[in-house]
Amino acid sequence: MKKELLNITRLLKDEKASPLIEEGLLIGLSLIIIAIIVGIVLRTMGWTQDIFNSILEQLEEIKKSISQMFS
């Protein structure tokens, strides 16, 4: 048990692995940021799609009213 604790403390104090840990943290952080950006873009695209659909529906209603006026 004591030997295992010594191995764990030795691994924690090992400075050779610190650049790898830093790079791993940076990669994880960048993946989180990319996921957030993709989520924002997809949400914005859905929002603009709703706006265009609303505009098209209003134009369709105007077209129907004009065609009823001339019929």
N, C-alpha and C positions, 0 to 999 in steps of 0.2 A: 504494500500500500504506500509506504513511504517512498519507494523507488518510483512509483507511478506519479506521485505528486512532484517529485524532483524533475521527472521528464516533462511534465506539464509546465512547470515554472521555467524550465530551460527553454521550451518552445515559445513561451510568452515573452521571454527576454531576448530571444534570438532576433537580431537586427537585420539579418539577411532577408527575412520574410516581410519586413515592413514595407518595402516598395510594392510588393505583390498585393499586400492588404490595401495599400493606398489606391492602387490601380483598380482593384476589385470594387472598392467603395465608389470611386469615380465612375466606373462603368455602371454600377447599380444606380447611382444618382442620375446619370445621363439617360438611362432607360426609363426612369420615373418621369423625367422632364419630357422625354419624347412622347410617352404615353399621355401626359397632360396636354401637350400641344396637339396631338392627334385628336384627343377628345374634344378640345375647344374647336378645332377646325370642323369636325363632324357635326358638332352641335350648331355651329354657325351655318353650315351648309343646310341643315334641316330647317333652321330659322328662315333662311333666304328662300328655300323651296316653299315654305308655307306662305311667304309674302307673295311670291310669283303666282302660286295657286289662287290666292285671294284676288289678285289683280285680274287673272284670267276669268275667274268666276264673275267678277263685276263687269268685265267687258262682254261676257256672254249674256248677262242680264240686259245690258244696254243694247246689244244686238237684237235680242228678243223684243224689247220695247219698241225699237225703231221699226222692226219688221211688222209688228202689230199695228203701228201707226199708219203704215203705208198699205196694209192689207185690207 
